Each structure stands twice: as structure tokens, then as C-alpha cells.
Amino acid sequence: MESITQNTLFYGDNLNILREYIPDKSIDLIYLDPPFNSNRNYNVLFKDESGQDSEAQITAFEDTWHWNQAAEDTYSELIHNAPEQVSNMIDALRRFIGANQMMAYLVMMTARLIELHRVLKDTGSLYLHCDPTASHYLKIVLDAIFGVQNFRNEIIWKRKTGRGDTGGTSKRFGTMTDILLFYGKSDDTIFNSVNRPNDPEYIESFFKFVDENGRRYASDNLSSPSPRPNLTYEYKGYKPPSNGWAISKEKMEQWDKEGRLIFPKSENGRIRRKRYLDEHPGETVQNLWDDIKAVGAQAVERLGYPTQKPLALMERIIQASSNEGDWILDPFAGCGTTIAAAEKFNRKWIGIDITHLAISILKYRLRDMQQDVESVKVGKNYQVIGEPRDLSGANQLAQDNRYQFQWWGNGLVEAKPLGGQEGSKSGKKGADKGIDGIINFIDDDSGKAKRVIVQVKSGKVKSGDIRDLVGTLDREKAAIGVYITLENPTKPMIQEAVSAGHYLSEGWNKQYPKIQILTIEELLGGAKIDMPPIKATFKQAKKEKKKEHQQSSLE
């Protein structure tokens, strides 16, 4: 298995990618937030899937997590090939839970967690983000794979506040927390203590004094908590505490010169020290994280991805469990918050996702967070593995899944895909109104956004498609329409496009074809949309400055 030497986005099933591409003991930190639809009725997750009646009660759920032949095969593989403690654990869980979606989820997660344990360095850590629906089962799985002795923390993240059910109809307390299960690979796990700002009430209560330079400080005890005969000495006529001082005489003299001591008026009093607020690192972070807010509707970093996690959450994890230059892996990369935090703190990274929708968002989030756009183009700062690179691969993708093809096609022209559901391989039917993607651009001083509408077609094409696109353009009051096709356009299609005329950009004083037809082959060859150059394809992620760093090999 070859080493990975460059930041990498993988498109595909993370289990296959882990086994094929990621070497043993090569990753320093893993964060994963696996998809699981815990908002559904809890009991439905445990309905037996062996009969049609129960199947009819279970609405659409990802195929990956259904108890089907794939789940049965993975279960059998775990029973026969996994370490004994893991196979015993998964067998016991099936006897207890039964063959249902919850068990399918646990089987699929167990197979992946075994691989994640394999690729983790002995000094590495894993954080699994989940909620109370499955956290108790996942902890059993992790105990079996990592060892009970390597459990570090169950971190509680208070992700929201609210009044809960004010109508009094609920039969339980509201849920406002998520759980992060934190495991190390060994006793040598990297861990850096992390601080958070002190509570304002604490500051007001304890840092009550201000010195002549305007520095705020607290009056702190200098007595030793336990008997220290070697630190029992008088200083400037002041007698020592019964247990002695907390510092040596040399340190006492140094602090005296620096003006850090508080001398009482009476020699019978005790010398105290000034603890300055501006030197206080803050409160040490414990396992209750109630100071990081979820990504709100108006947040600058919001990308419109339903389960987007706040950047501050990932920053804390990365700072605590890795060092500069370390390799970070997110096998369910989603909209790329882990990768954005890794970039900010000069870590190297690998992201994996099974949808082209997520890969597209990841690529443009990386672009938008950089000061130098050129530095984050594919092939320079990072590489993408698993996307079609030629016409044959594009045809295969279209044959396998037309929605994945549609999202990938939008990515070729840097358009924001529409009709996608996060974590899903299927699209949202009937909601796009003939629009597969959108590109926003600004081409005048008004600052008003204009739109390019994109349609992506993988099947048969005809001139009527172009007439429909013209109608959509008029209805949506868009500036330009782009028709992306896997097949070559017919002559009538080209004629319809030409007859649509031009869009005049007053800001650039230039005309652009109002309807443009681009084939996949042309786009793979480097063709671009003819449009004004100022554009923003996604809500821009908050730009985060990062220092330049050298890439090192993943071995």
C-alpha cells in the first residue's frame, strides 16, 4: 500500500477506501460523525425487517444501514474474521437487538471502526460523534475494538438551548446534547490540555483588584497545602504559614522585585501573591462542552448543510489530540468542517464521502477559506480520488446513479447542486423545477446577484430540452442558462441555443450567449462557461488564515 503524501479527498465507500488506500498506523487523529436518522421514531429502528408488514412501516432509510444481504454478509465476515472479542460482541448484540436497522448500523460501523483502529498510530485518538439513540451500543463496540482501558471520555456537547415542549404533550425531557466518545490507541496517546475563557461571573468575583498599571488581578494564597519544612522561612519579618510557603525563597525574592507580592499591614498577617487576569490561561476544558454553539441560521460559516458542525468544535478536538503536521482523517467528511479546521491549524488531512454533493461542497469550501485561490486548486494543495476523469468513467457514473452524475456534473462548472439531500445517494424529486444547479455572480456596482441556471442530462437529448431551458430562464429571471450533456447535442439543439440570443453584462460591457451547451467531454477537456468572472457558487465559508506549511509523507 503506497504512502499518501498529499491532502486528499476520496469519493466512495469509506470501508473500501480505508482498506485499499490508508496504510497501517498512519493517522494521528480520527473524527467521525456517521449518518444515522435518529430523529425518526425510536421504536421503528428496532422493528424486525424479515416481513413485509414491518418493512411497510419503515419509511426511506439509507440502504447502507438496512438489514439486507450486505449487512448479513458483513455480519458473517465479522463473526469469522474479526478478533475474538469483537466477534463475540457482535454476536451477542444480534441476539439481543435482532435483525433490524439498528443492528445493520452497528454491523456496518463495527467493520469501519476495525479499519479505523488499524490505520491509527499508537499515539493516535478517535472521536466518534453520536447521540443517545445509539451511543450506548457504540461504546460497547468501541470497548471491544479499542479495549476498555483505552476509553478516555464521554464528552457531552450542549449543542442548543430551548424551552422544549411547552405544550406539555411530551412524555420525556427534551434533548439538547450530543455525545462524543473519545478513545486512545494506547497509553501513549497525544493529549494537549485546552483552555476556555473563564465565566464572567468568576472573573468579577475573584479578579477584583486593579494595580497602578491598570492590570486586573486576584489576591491568591501563598501557603503550601501540605507540610514543607524546607520552605518554612521568614521573609522581610513576615512569619511563614504553618505548612510553609508554596514557593522557594529565591522565587519569593523574584516575585517581590516584579511587584507580584501583597504585603499585609501587620507582620502577623500573611504575604499573598497577585494573580493577573491577563496571564491567566482560562478554565481548563473538562468533558462538558457548553461553550460552543451550533451553527445557527445566520452564522457566517453556515453552508446550508443540515448537520454542519461548528468550526470551534473541531478546532478544540484538533488542538487537544494532535500536533502541527499531524494527519487528520474524517471518513464521513460531509461539508468539510474537520478539513477546514485541519487547514487552519496546519494539519494534513484525508476526507472521505460517498456523495458527489459533499465532495463538491468540500472543494469549494477549501477554495473559499484560502487567501490565495491558486494554492488550493486540485493537484496543488490537495487531490481528489474516485471522481470520473474521462468519458468512460462519466458514462459509468451516469449508468450507476443519475443523481450522483448530476451533482458531479454541477461540480465541473462550480455550480451549487440543487435537489440533494445530505448523506443520501438519491435526489429530491419534483423540487428543482428544471434547475439542477445555480451559479451566482455580480457584474455591476449595484451588488445585486445575477444567476446562471444549470441543467445536467445523462440520457437522450432533444431540441425540446433547450426550449424548456429557455422557458425556465424566463420564469426564474436568470441571466444565462447552461445545458450540460453526456451525449453530443443535435443540430436543432444548437440552433435553438443560438436563437436565444445574448445576455449583456453592463458592468463588463460584454455579451455572453444566453443559452450554452457544454458536453461532458468538453468540460473534462477544460471547457468553461462563458460568463462574467465574478462569481460565488456556495455561501462562502468564513475565511480562516493559516500559516504556510510543508507537506510530509503519510507513512
C-alpha positions as CSV (number, residue, x, y, z in Angstrom):
1,M,0.0,0.0,0.0
2,E,1.6,3.3,-1.1
3,S,2.0,6.2,1.2
4,I,-0.3,9.3,0.8
5,T,1.9,12.4,0.6
6,Q,-0.8,15.0,-0.2
7,N,-4.0,16.2,1.3
8,T,-6.7,14.0,-0.3
9,L,-10.5,13.9,-0.8
10,F,-11.8,10.5,-1.6
11,Y,-15.2,9.8,-3.3
12,G,-16.6,6.4,-2.4
13,D,-17.5,3.9,0.3
14,N,-15.1,4.7,3.2
15,L,-14.8,1.0,4.1
16,N,-13.3,0.1,0.7
17,I,-11.1,3.3,0.6
18,L,-9.7,2.5,4.1
19,R,-8.8,-1.0,3.0
20,E,-7.4,0.0,-0.3
21,Y,-5.6,3.3,0.3
22,I,-4.8,4.0,4.0
23,P,-1.7,2.3,5.5
24,D,-1.5,0.8,9.0
25,K,-0.6,3.2,11.8
26,S,-0.5,6.3,9.5
27,I,-3.2,8.6,11.1
28,D,-2.8,10.7,14.2
29,L,-6.4,11.7,14.8
30,I,-9.8,10.5,13.5
31,Y,-13.1,12.3,13.9
32,L,-16.3,10.7,12.6
33,D,-19.9,11.8,12.6
34,P,-21.6,8.8,10.9
35,P,-25.1,9.4,9.4
36,F,-27.9,8.0,11.4
37,N,-31.5,9.1,11.2
38,S,-32.2,9.3,15.0
39,N,-35.0,11.8,14.5
40,R,-37.3,9.0,13.5
41,N,-39.5,7.2,16.0
42,Y,-37.0,5.3,18.2
43,N,-39.1,2.1,18.3
44,V,-39.2,1.9,14.5
45,L,-35.4,1.4,14.4
46,F,-36.0,-1.9,16.2
47,K,-38.8,-3.4,14.1
48,D,-37.8,-6.7,12.6
49,E,-37.1,-6.5,8.8
50,S,-37.9,-10.1,7.9
51,G,-41.5,-9.4,6.9
52,Q,-43.4,-7.1,4.6
53,D,-45.6,-5.7,7.3
54,S,-42.7,-4.2,9.3
55,E,-40.9,-3.1,6.1
56,A,-44.0,-1.1,5.1
57,Q,-43.9,0.8,8.4
58,I,-40.3,1.8,7.9
59,T,-40.0,4.7,5.5
60,A,-37.0,5.5,3.4
61,F,-33.7,4.8,5.2
62,E,-30.3,4.7,3.7
63,D,-29.6,1.3,2.0
64,T,-26.2,1.3,3.8
65,W,-28.0,0.9,7.1
66,H,-30.7,-1.5,6.2
67,W,-30.6,-5.1,7.3
68,N,-30.1,-6.6,3.8
69,Q,-27.8,-9.0,2.2
70,A,-24.9,-6.6,2.5
71,A,-25.5,-6.3,6.3
72,E,-25.8,-10.1,6.6
73,D,-22.5,-10.6,4.6
74,T,-20.7,-8.0,6.8
75,Y,-22.0,-9.7,9.9
76,S,-20.8,-13.1,8.7
77,E,-17.3,-11.6,7.9
78,L,-17.1,-10.1,11.4
79,I,-18.1,-13.4,13.0
80,H,-15.5,-15.4,11.1
81,N,-12.6,-12.9,10.7
82,A,-12.7,-10.2,13.4
83,P,-10.7,-10.6,16.7
84,E,-12.5,-12.9,19.1
85,Q,-13.7,-10.2,21.5
86,V,-15.2,-8.3,18.5
87,S,-17.0,-11.4,17.0
88,N,-18.3,-12.4,20.4
89,M,-19.6,-8.8,21.0
90,I,-21.4,-8.5,17.6
91,D,-22.9,-12.0,18.1
92,A,-24.3,-11.0,21.5
93,L,-25.7,-7.7,20.2
94,R,-27.5,-9.5,17.4
95,R,-29.1,-12.0,19.8
96,F,-30.2,-9.0,21.9
97,I,-31.2,-6.5,19.3
98,G,-32.3,-8.7,16.4
99,A,-32.0,-8.2,12.6
100,N,-33.2,-4.6,12.2
101,Q,-31.9,-1.2,11.2
102,M,-30.1,-0.6,14.5
103,M,-28.2,-3.9,14.1
104,A,-27.4,-3.1,10.5
105,Y,-26.0,0.2,11.6
106,L,-23.9,-1.4,14.3
107,V,-22.6,-4.1,12.0
108,M,-21.6,-1.6,9.3
109,M,-20.0,0.7,11.9
110,T,-18.1,-2.2,13.5
111,A,-16.5,-3.1,10.2
112,R,-15.4,0.5,9.7
113,L,-14.2,1.0,13.3
114,I,-11.9,-2.0,13.0
115,E,-10.3,-0.4,9.9
116,L,-10.1,3.0,11.7
117,H,-8.3,1.3,14.6
118,R,-5.9,-0.3,12.2
119,V,-4.9,3.0,10.5
120,L,-4.5,4.9,13.8
121,K,-1.0,5.4,15.1
122,D,-0.2,4.1,18.6
123,T,-0.2,7.8,19.7
124,G,-3.5,8.5,18.0
125,S,-7.0,9.2,19.1
126,L,-10.6,8.7,17.8
127,Y,-13.6,10.8,18.5
128,L,-17.0,9.3,17.5
129,H,-19.8,11.9,17.4
130,C,-23.3,10.4,18.1
131,D,-26.5,11.0,20.0
132,P,-28.3,9.0,22.7
133,T,-30.1,6.8,20.1
134,A,-27.1,4.5,19.6
135,S,-24.3,5.9,21.8
136,H,-24.7,3.1,24.4
137,Y,-24.3,0.4,21.7
138,L,-21.4,2.2,20.0
139,K,-19.5,2.4,23.3
140,I,-19.7,-1.4,23.6
141,V,-18.4,-1.7,20.1
142,L,-15.5,0.7,20.8
143,D,-14.7,-1.1,24.0
144,A,-14.3,-4.4,22.1
145,I,-12.2,-2.9,19.4
146,F,-10.0,-0.4,21.3
147,G,-10.1,-2.0,24.7
148,V,-11.9,-0.8,27.8
149,Q,-8.6,0.6,29.1
150,N,-8.3,3.0,26.2
151,F,-11.6,4.8,26.8
152,R,-10.8,8.4,27.6
153,N,-14.0,10.4,27.9
154,E,-17.7,10.6,27.1
155,I,-17.8,14.2,26.1
156,I,-21.2,16.0,26.3
157,W,-21.7,18.8,23.8
158,K,-24.6,21.1,24.6
159,R,-25.5,22.0,21.0
160,K,-28.6,24.0,21.6
161,T,-30.8,25.8,24.1
162,G,-34.6,26.0,24.2
163,R,-37.8,25.7,26.1
164,G,-38.5,22.1,24.9
165,D,-42.2,21.0,24.7
166,T,-44.1,24.0,26.2
167,G,-47.4,22.3,25.4
168,G,-46.9,19.6,27.9
169,T,-47.6,16.7,25.4
170,S,-44.2,15.1,25.5
171,K,-43.5,12.2,27.8
172,R,-39.8,12.8,28.2
173,F,-37.3,15.6,28.8
174,G,-36.0,17.5,25.7
175,T,-32.7,16.6,24.2
176,M,-30.2,19.4,23.7
177,T,-26.9,17.4,23.8
178,D,-24.7,15.3,21.5
179,I,-22.1,12.7,22.7
180,L,-18.5,12.4,21.6
181,L,-16.9,9.1,22.5
182,F,-13.1,9.7,22.9
183,Y,-10.7,6.7,22.7
184,G,-6.9,6.5,22.5
185,K,-5.0,3.8,20.7
186,S,-2.6,3.2,23.7
187,D,-1.3,4.8,26.9
188,D,1.0,7.0,24.7
189,T,-2.0,8.9,23.2
190,I,-1.2,12.5,22.4
191,F,-3.2,14.9,24.6
192,N,-2.8,18.7,24.9
193,S,-4.7,20.5,27.7
194,V,-7.1,23.0,26.2
195,N,-8.4,26.1,28.0
196,R,-11.6,28.1,27.5
197,P,-12.4,31.7,28.6
198,N,-13.4,32.0,32.3
199,D,-17.0,32.6,33.2
200,P,-17.6,36.4,33.5
201,E,-19.1,35.9,37.0
202,Y,-16.0,34.1,38.1
203,I,-13.8,37.0,36.8
204,E,-16.0,39.5,38.6
205,S,-15.9,37.5,41.9
206,F,-12.2,36.7,42.0
207,F,-10.3,39.3,40.0
208,K,-11.5,42.2,42.0
209,F,-8.3,44.3,42.2
210,V,-6.5,46.7,39.8
211,D,-2.8,47.7,40.2
212,E,-1.3,51.0,39.4
213,N,-0.7,50.0,35.8
214,G,-4.4,49.2,35.3
215,R,-3.9,45.4,35.3
216,R,-6.6,43.4,37.0
217,Y,-5.6,40.7,39.5
218,A,-6.8,38.3,42.2
219,S,-5.3,38.0,45.7
220,D,-4.0,34.5,45.9
221,N,-2.8,32.3,48.8
222,L,0.9,31.6,49.1
223,S,0.6,28.9,51.7
224,S,1.7,25.3,51.0
225,P,-1.2,22.9,51.1
226,S,0.9,20.2,52.8
227,P,3.8,20.5,55.3
228,R,7.0,21.7,53.6
229,P,9.8,22.1,56.2
230,N,12.3,23.2,53.5
231,L,10.0,26.1,52.5
232,T,9.5,27.3,56.1
233,Y,11.3,30.7,56.3
234,E,10.7,34.3,57.3
235,Y,10.6,36.9,54.7
236,K,11.0,40.6,55.5
237,G,9.8,40.0,59.0
238,Y,6.7,38.1,58.0
239,K,6.4,34.6,59.6
240,P,5.8,31.6,57.4
241,P,2.4,29.7,57.3
242,S,2.2,26.6,59.5
243,N,2.9,24.3,56.4
244,G,5.5,26.6,55.0
245,W,5.3,28.7,51.8
246,A,4.3,27.3,48.4
247,I,7.5,28.7,46.7
248,S,11.2,28.9,47.4
249,K,12.9,32.0,48.9
250,E,14.5,32.7,45.6
251,K,11.1,32.7,43.9
252,M,9.7,34.9,46.6
253,E,12.5,37.4,46.0
254,Q,11.9,37.3,42.3
255,W,8.2,38.0,42.7
256,D,8.9,40.8,45.1
257,K,11.1,42.5,42.6
258,E,8.4,42.1,39.9
259,G,5.8,43.6,42.2
260,R,3.8,40.4,42.4
261,L,3.5,40.2,46.2
262,I,0.9,41.7,48.5
263,F,2.3,42.6,51.9
264,P,-0.2,42.9,54.8
265,K,-0.1,45.9,57.1
266,S,0.5,43.7,60.2
267,E,3.6,41.5,60.4
268,N,1.3,38.8,61.8
269,G,-0.5,38.7,58.5
270,R,0.4,36.5,55.5
271,I,2.1,37.6,52.3
272,R,-0.1,36.9,49.3
273,R,0.5,36.9,45.5
274,K,-1.0,38.9,42.7
275,R,-2.5,36.6,40.0
276,Y,-3.0,38.7,37.0
277,L,-6.0,38.1,34.7
278,D,-4.1,38.8,31.5
279,E,-1.7,35.9,32.4
280,H,-4.5,33.5,33.3
281,P,-4.9,30.9,30.6
282,G,-8.5,30.4,31.3
283,E,-10.5,27.5,32.6
284,T,-9.3,24.0,31.7
285,V,-11.8,22.3,29.4
286,Q,-13.5,19.3,31.0
287,N,-15.9,16.8,29.5
288,L,-18.9,19.1,29.4
289,W,-18.7,21.4,26.4
290,D,-21.4,24.0,26.8
291,D,-19.5,27.0,25.4
292,I,-19.6,26.0,21.7
293,K,-22.8,27.0,19.9
294,A,-24.3,25.1,17.0
295,V,-24.2,26.6,13.5
296,G,-27.2,29.0,13.5
297,A,-29.2,30.1,10.5
298,Q,-27.4,33.5,10.4
299,A,-23.9,32.2,11.2
300,V,-21.1,33.4,8.9
301,E,-19.7,29.9,8.5
302,R,-23.1,28.3,7.6
303,L,-23.0,26.5,4.3
304,G,-26.6,25.2,4.3
305,Y,-25.6,21.6,5.1
306,P,-28.1,20.2,7.6
307,T,-25.7,18.5,10.0
308,Q,-22.9,21.0,9.7
309,K,-20.8,21.1,12.9
310,P,-19.3,24.4,14.2
311,L,-15.7,25.0,13.3
312,A,-14.9,25.7,17.0
313,L,-15.9,22.1,17.9
314,M,-13.4,20.7,15.5
315,E,-10.7,23.2,16.5
316,R,-10.9,22.1,20.1
317,I,-10.6,18.4,19.2
318,I,-7.7,19.0,16.8
319,Q,-5.8,21.2,19.3
320,A,-6.3,18.6,22.1
321,S,-5.4,15.5,20.2
322,S,-2.9,16.4,17.5
323,N,0.2,18.5,16.8
324,E,1.2,20.6,13.9
325,G,1.9,18.5,10.8
326,D,-0.1,15.5,12.0
327,W,-2.5,13.6,9.8
328,I,-6.3,14.0,10.4
329,L,-8.9,11.7,8.9
330,D,-12.6,12.2,8.6
331,P,-14.3,9.2,7.0
332,F,-17.7,10.9,6.8
333,A,-16.5,14.2,5.7
334,G,-19.8,15.9,4.9
335,C,-19.4,19.6,4.3
336,G,-15.8,19.6,5.5
337,T,-15.7,21.2,8.9
338,T,-12.9,18.8,10.0
339,I,-10.9,19.6,7.0
340,A,-11.3,23.3,7.4
341,A,-10.1,23.1,11.0
342,A,-7.2,20.9,9.9
343,E,-6.2,23.5,7.3
344,K,-6.4,26.3,9.8
345,F,-4.1,24.6,12.3
346,N,-1.5,23.3,9.7
347,R,-2.5,19.6,9.9
348,K,-2.5,17.3,6.9
349,W,-5.9,15.7,6.1
350,I,-7.8,13.0,4.4
351,G,-11.6,13.3,3.8
352,I,-13.9,10.6,2.5
353,D,-17.6,10.9,1.4
354,I,-19.9,8.8,-0.6
355,T,-21.8,11.6,-2.4
356,H,-20.5,13.9,-5.1
357,L,-22.7,16.6,-3.4
358,A,-20.4,16.6,-0.4
359,I,-17.2,16.4,-2.4
360,S,-18.3,19.5,-4.4
361,I,-19.0,21.4,-1.2
362,L,-15.7,20.3,0.2
363,K,-13.8,21.5,-2.8
364,Y,-15.3,25.0,-2.8
365,R,-15.1,25.4,1.0
366,L,-11.4,24.8,0.7
367,R,-11.2,27.4,-2.1
368,D,-13.2,30.0,-0.2
369,M,-11.2,29.7,3.0
370,Q,-7.9,30.5,1.3
371,Q,-6.3,33.9,0.6
372,D,-4.5,32.5,-2.5
373,V,-7.0,30.8,-4.8
374,E,-4.3,29.3,-6.9
375,S,-2.9,27.4,-3.9
376,V,-5.9,25.3,-3.4
377,K,-6.6,24.1,-6.9
378,V,-6.9,20.4,-7.3
379,G,-3.4,18.9,-7.9
380,K,-1.6,21.6,-5.8
381,N,-2.9,21.8,-2.3
382,Y,-4.9,18.6,-2.5
383,Q,-6.0,15.8,-4.8
384,V,-9.4,14.2,-5.4
385,I,-9.5,10.4,-5.9
386,G,-12.6,8.5,-7.1
387,E,-14.3,11.0,-9.4
388,P,-14.6,10.3,-13.1
389,R,-11.6,11.5,-15.1
390,D,-12.6,10.5,-18.6
391,L,-15.7,9.9,-20.7
392,S,-15.8,6.2,-19.9
393,G,-15.9,7.0,-16.1
394,A,-18.6,9.6,-16.7
395,N,-20.7,7.0,-18.6
396,Q,-20.3,4.5,-15.8
397,L,-21.4,7.0,-13.2
398,A,-24.4,8.0,-15.2
399,Q,-25.4,4.4,-15.6
400,D,-24.9,3.7,-11.8
401,N,-26.7,6.7,-10.4
402,R,-28.1,9.6,-12.3
403,Y,-28.3,11.9,-9.2
404,Q,-24.6,11.3,-8.4
405,F,-23.8,12.1,-12.1
406,Q,-25.9,15.3,-11.8
407,W,-24.1,16.5,-8.7
408,W,-20.7,15.7,-10.3
409,G,-21.6,17.5,-13.5
410,N,-22.5,20.6,-11.5
411,G,-19.1,20.4,-9.8
412,L,-17.4,20.5,-13.2
413,V,-18.7,24.1,-13.7
414,E,-18.6,25.1,-10.0
415,A,-22.3,25.2,-9.6
416,K,-24.2,24.7,-6.4
417,P,-26.2,21.5,-6.8
418,L,-29.9,21.5,-6.1
419,G,-32.2,18.6,-5.2
420,G,-29.7,16.8,-3.0
421,Q,-30.2,15.5,0.5
422,E,-27.3,15.4,2.8
423,G,-25.8,11.9,3.1
424,S,-28.2,10.5,0.5
425,K,-27.4,8.8,-2.8
426,S,-30.8,9.8,-4.2
427,G,-32.1,13.2,-5.2
428,K,-35.2,15.1,-4.1
429,K,-37.8,14.6,-6.7
430,G,-40.1,17.4,-8.0
431,A,-38.5,20.2,-6.1
432,D,-35.9,21.6,-8.6
433,K,-38.3,23.0,-11.2
434,G,-36.0,22.1,-14.0
435,I,-32.9,23.5,-12.2
436,D,-30.0,21.2,-11.3
437,G,-27.5,23.8,-10.2
438,I,-27.1,27.5,-9.8
439,I,-24.1,29.9,-10.1
440,N,-24.4,33.4,-8.7
441,F,-22.4,36.2,-10.0
442,I,-22.1,40.0,-9.6
443,D,-21.3,42.0,-12.7
444,D,-22.2,45.6,-11.8
445,D,-21.8,48.2,-9.0
446,S,-25.3,47.5,-7.6
447,G,-24.1,44.4,-5.8
448,K,-27.2,42.5,-6.9
449,A,-26.6,38.9,-7.6
450,K,-27.4,37.5,-11.1
451,R,-27.9,33.8,-11.8
452,V,-26.7,31.1,-14.1
453,I,-29.1,28.2,-14.3
454,V,-27.6,24.8,-14.9
455,Q,-29.2,21.6,-16.2
456,V,-27.3,18.3,-16.4
457,K,-28.5,15.5,-18.6
458,S,-27.2,11.9,-18.7
459,G,-29.7,10.4,-21.1
460,K,-31.2,11.2,-24.5
461,V,-31.3,14.8,-25.5
462,K,-33.5,16.7,-27.9
463,S,-34.2,20.3,-29.1
464,G,-37.3,20.5,-26.8
465,D,-34.9,20.4,-23.8
466,I,-33.4,23.7,-24.9
467,R,-36.8,25.3,-25.4
468,D,-37.7,24.2,-21.9
469,L,-34.5,25.7,-20.6
470,V,-35.3,29.0,-22.2
471,G,-38.7,28.9,-20.5
472,T,-37.1,28.2,-17.2
473,L,-34.6,31.0,-17.7
474,D,-37.5,33.4,-18.3
475,R,-39.6,32.2,-15.4
476,E,-36.6,32.4,-13.0
477,K,-35.5,35.8,-14.5
478,A,-32.0,34.3,-14.8
479,A,-29.2,35.7,-16.9
480,I,-27.7,32.6,-18.5
481,G,-28.7,29.0,-19.0
482,V,-26.2,26.2,-19.3
483,Y,-27.1,22.7,-20.6
484,I,-24.6,20.0,-19.7
485,T,-25.0,16.8,-21.7
486,L,-23.2,13.4,-21.7
487,E,-24.3,13.0,-25.4
488,N,-23.4,15.3,-28.2
489,P,-26.1,17.9,-29.0
490,T,-28.1,17.7,-32.2
491,K,-28.1,20.4,-34.8
492,P,-31.6,21.6,-33.9
493,M,-30.5,21.9,-30.2
494,I,-27.6,24.1,-31.3
495,Q,-29.9,26.2,-33.4
496,E,-32.3,26.7,-30.5
497,A,-29.5,27.8,-28.3
498,V,-28.2,30.3,-30.8
499,S,-31.6,31.7,-31.4
500,A,-32.0,32.5,-27.7
501,G,-29.7,35.5,-28.1
502,H,-27.2,37.0,-25.6
503,Y,-27.0,38.4,-22.1
504,L,-25.5,41.9,-22.0
505,S,-23.3,42.4,-18.9
506,E,-23.3,46.2,-18.5
507,G,-20.6,46.0,-15.8
508,W,-18.2,44.3,-18.2
509,N,-19.7,45.8,-21.3
510,K,-19.7,42.4,-22.9
511,Q,-22.3,40.0,-24.4
512,Y,-22.5,36.3,-23.4
513,P,-24.5,33.6,-25.1
514,K,-27.8,33.3,-23.2
515,I,-28.0,29.5,-23.7
516,Q,-24.8,27.5,-23.7
517,I,-24.5,23.8,-24.4
518,L,-21.4,22.0,-23.0
519,T,-20.7,18.3,-23.3
520,I,-19.0,16.3,-20.5
521,E,-16.2,15.6,-22.9
522,E,-15.6,19.3,-23.5
523,L,-15.7,20.0,-19.7
524,L,-13.2,17.2,-19.0
525,G,-11.0,18.8,-21.6
526,G,-11.0,22.1,-19.8
527,A,-14.0,24.0,-21.4
528,K,-15.6,26.7,-19.2
529,I,-18.9,28.6,-19.1
530,D,-18.7,31.9,-20.9
531,M,-19.9,34.3,-18.2
532,P,-18.8,37.3,-16.1
533,P,-15.8,36.3,-14.0
534,I,-17.0,37.4,-10.6
535,K,-19.0,34.5,-9.1
536,A,-19.7,32.7,-5.8
537,T,-21.0,29.2,-6.1
538,F,-21.7,28.4,-2.4
539,K,-22.3,30.6,0.7
540,Q,-18.7,31.4,1.4
541,A,-17.3,29.8,4.5
542,K,-15.7,32.2,6.9
543,K,-12.1,32.8,5.7
544,E,-9.6,31.4,8.1
545,K,-6.0,32.5,7.9
546,K,-3.4,29.7,8.0
547,K,0.3,29.6,8.1
548,E,2.2,28.1,5.2
549,H,3.4,24.6,6.0
550,Q,5.4,21.8,4.3
551,Q,3.6,18.6,3.4
552,S,5.3,15.5,4.8
553,S,4.7,11.9,3.8
554,L,2.0,9.7,5.3
555,E,3.8,6.5,6.1
